[in-house]
Amino acid sequence: MWTCSDIQQRSAAYFANGLDAHESQQLESHLAQCAACRLDLSEAYSAFRLASAAFNAPDAVGGLNAA
């Protein structure tokens, strides 16, 4: 069984679909039993989505792609 530290270390890979099926199952099993990690992962995912959106922002709005 994975620990909270394991979840923190692998959350970015999970968001990016970088875990294999067994690793994803381990992470999801831990989340099913750990409210603190569910909250942390939810907050981290929100930040991940915002960062991803910033990299895809149109140049006209001053995104990171602007020259």
LONU-140162 format. One line per field, with one value per residue: residue number from 1; residue in three letters; x, y, z of N, C-alpha, C, O in turn. Coordinates in steps of 0.02 Angstrom, whole numbers, plus 50000, padded with zeros to 5 digits. Layout:
residues N
num = [NUM|...]
residu = [ALA|...]
nX = [X|...]
nY = [Y|...]
nZ = [Z|...]
caX = [X|...]
caY = [Y|...]
caZ = [Z|...]
cX = [X|...]
cY = [Y|...]
cZ = [Z|...]
oX = [X|...]
oY = [Y|...]
oZ = [Z|...]
***
This chain:
residues 67
num = [1|2|3|4|5|6|7|8|9|10|11|12|13|14|15|16|17|18|19|20|21|22|23|24|25|26|27|28|29|30|31|32|33|34|35|36|37|38|39|40|41|42|43|44|45|46|47|48|49|50|51|52|53|54|55|56|57|58|59|60|61|62|63|64|65|66|67]
residu = [MET|TRP|THR|CYS|SER|ASP|ILE|GLN|GLN|ARG|SER|ALA|ALA|TYR|PHE|ALA|ASN|GLY|LEU|ASP|ALA|HIS|GLU|SER|GLN|GLN|LEU|GLU|SER|HIS|LEU|ALA|GLN|CYS|ALA|ALA|CYS|ARG|LEU|ASP|LEU|SER|GLU|ALA|TYR|SER|ALA|PHE|ARG|LEU|ALA|SER|ALA|ALA|PHE|ASN|ALA|PRO|ASP|ALA|VAL|GLY|GLY|LEU|ASN|ALA|ALA]
nX = [50043|50027|50101|50060|50163|50210|50102|50106|50228|50201|50095|50096|50135|50025|49921|49962|49943|50048|50073|50082|49957|49952|50015|49927|49814|49861|49878|49746|49683|49740|49691|49556|49548|49604|49569|49640|49739|49655|49602|49720|49764|49660|49671|49800|49777|49695|49786|49876|49795|49773|49904|49929|49835|49889|50002|49944|49884|49821|49927|49887|49832|49934|49997|50114|50168|50189|50288]
nY = [49941|50110|50258|50421|50505|50439|50463|50602|50615|50556|50620|50715|50637|50552|50641|50669|50552|50463|50351|50173|50042|49966|50052|50161|50100|50074|50205|50253|50165|50204|50336|50310|50282|50385|50537|50658|50650|50644|50773|50850|50804|50845|50985|51001|50956|51055|51161|51106|51100|51238|51280|51205|51263|51391|51369|51344|51459|51585|51685|51817|51853|51867|51749|51617|51585|51699|51816]
nZ = [50000|49958|50029|50100|50061|49946|49862|49847|49781|49658|49600|49493|49384|49381|49345|49216|49152|49168|49243|49260|49243|49362|49454|49450|49504|49634|49682|49673|49762|49882|49889|49905|50037|50107|50159|50171|50071|49959|49960|49948|49822|49742|49752|49699|49570|49520|49514|49422|49307|49286|49258|49143|49057|49047|48970|48851|48813|48703|48597|48583|48703|48786|48826|48871|48752|48683|48591]
caX = [50000|50066|50095|50044|50223|50209|50051|50133|50283|50178|50034|50104|50134|49956|49883|49985|49935|50115|50079|50054|49892|49961|50029|49864|49772|49889|49863|49674|49667|49759|49644|49491|49551|49639|49536|49691|49769|49604|49599|49783|49766|49611|49701|49857|49751|49673|49847|49901|49752|49788|49970|49921|49799|49934|50046|49904|49850|49836|49977|49854|49814|49996|50016|50185|50190|50198|50358]
caY = [50000|50171|50306|50489|50530|50408|50497|50668|50608|50531|50653|50746|50582|50529|50690|50666|50482|50434|50291|50113|50022|49945|50112|50199|50064|50085|50273|50259|50129|50247|50392|50286|50275|50442|50601|50710|50645|50663|50846|50874|50788|50889|51052|50997|50949|51122|51198|51074|51123|51309|51284|51179|51313|51446|51351|51342|51523|51617|51738|51883|51867|51870|51684|51602|51578|51766|51833]
caZ = [50000|49954|50084|50078|50026|49880|49823|49831|49732|49594|49578|49426|49335|49378|49305|49146|49130|49165|49285|49229|49271|49432|49494|49455|49552|49701|49700|49684|49823|49938|49890|49930|50110|50138|50143|50165|50004|49910|49960|49920|49751|49710|49748|49653|49503|49500|49496|49361|49252|49273|49226|49075|49019|49035|48915|48789|48804|48638|48599|48587|48772|48825|48853|48870|48682|48653|48577]
cX = [50044|50052|50075|50103|50226|50160|50076|50186|50259|50118|50040|50103|50063|49914|49900|49980|50002|50125|50052|49991|49899|49974|49966|49817|49796|49871|49788|49651|49683|49709|49576|49489|49580|49609|49587|49723|49719|49600|49662|49786|49717|49639|49759|49832|49725|49732|49876|49861|49765|49854|49965|49886|49844|49981|50010|49868|49869|49886|49945|49836|49876|50015|50091|50212|50204|50273|50377]
cY = [50062|50216|50374|50519|50502|50445|50566|50664|50589|50568|50683|50692|50555|50575|50684|50596|50447|50374|50231|50092|50002|50006|50154|50166|50075|50155|50280|50221|50170|50305|50371|50285|50337|50509|50657|50709|50661|50738|50875|50863|50832|50959|51053|50992|51016|51164|51172|51098|51196|51317|51259|51229|51372|51431|51349|51407|51554|51675|51807|51902|51869|51804|51672|51593|51644|51781|51898]
cZ = [50000|50014|50055|50039|49955|49834|49801|49777|49663|49566|49508|49372|49327|49334|49231|49117|49122|49210|49247|49267|49345|49477|49503|49505|49623|49725|49716|49746|49884|49945|49918|50006|50145|50116|50133|50096|49950|49904|49928|49844|49712|49701|49698|49581|49477|49477|49430|49301|49235|49236|49154|49031|49001|48976|48848|48775|48736|48647|48611|48659|48816|48857|48848|48799|48649|48644|48611]
oX = [50093|49998|50074|50093|50244|50174|50069|50188|50292|50091|49994|50072|50043|49876|49856|50008|50012|50181|50006|49974|49856|49946|49953|49783|49755|49850|49770|49604|49645|49686|49543|49436|49580|49622|49577|49733|49737|49596|49658|49806|49731|49631|49766|49863|49732|49728|49899|49889|49766|49860|49995|49905|49839|49997|50041|49826|49926|49886|49973|49826|49871|50046|50127|50273|50229|50314|50434]
oY = [50066|50214|50384|50555|50538|50457|50585|50707|50605|50549|50677|50702|50536|50552|50694|50582|50407|50348|50237|50123|50019|50010|50180|50201|50085|50164|50310|50243|50172|50320|50411|50286|50340|50533|50700|50761|50690|50765|50919|50907|50853|50989|51100|51020|51031|51198|51210|51113|51214|51356|51288|51238|51400|51476|51351|51410|51549|51709|51849|51961|51873|51803|51715|51593|51646|51761|51920]
oZ = [50037|50044|49994|49990|49908|49775|49743|49732|49613|49513|49468|49319|49272|49292|49189|49064|49077|49215|49207|49318|49386|49532|49557|49544|49669|49782|49766|49779|49933|50000|49952|50037|50206|50060|50090|50065|49899|49849|49885|49807|49656|49648|49659|49536|49418|49426|49388|49249|49176|49189|49109|48973|48947|48937|48795|48730|48715|48698|48646|48674|48878|48910|48821|48789|48593|48685|48605]
***
